[in-house]
Amino acid sequence: MQHLFTSNGGGALAERMGIVITEATAERVVGTMPVEGNTQPYGLLHGGASCVLAETLGSVGAVLHGQTVDRPFAVGVDINATHHKAARSGLVTGTAVPVHRGRAVATYEVVLEDEGGERVCTARITCLLRGA
């Protein structure tokens, strides 16, 4: 799955948003994203940007799990997010951990925190696992 990591694992959108994956296993995926450049008109981290980070991290985890069940392609089928606190600057760090890892579906919970360690967003992403 070398192509998964060609642009740091997240693809063109994640690259444009400055997402950097720092750790990646099927059990835990961690990545960061700058707030700057990913804000809404009031200067706060855009909720959609939080969802992009969450989906990127959860999808990477699902792909890594899918490799173990001979289904190496993951397609997001559901994402939801609760935004708890505004972030105005710095980096947000997301950590994705599995809630369910089956043969056809994988679900990850993703917690986004600001640089002070405060929770900014909690998201859940479910991916359909597909074969080659």
Secondary structure, 3 states (H helix, E strand, C coil): CHHHHCCCCCHHHHHHCCCEEEEEECCEEEEEEECCCCECCCCCECHHHHHHHHHHHHHHHHHHHHHHCCCCEEEEEEEEEEECCCCCCCEEEEEEEEEEECCCEEEEEEEEECCCCCEEEEEEEEEEEECC
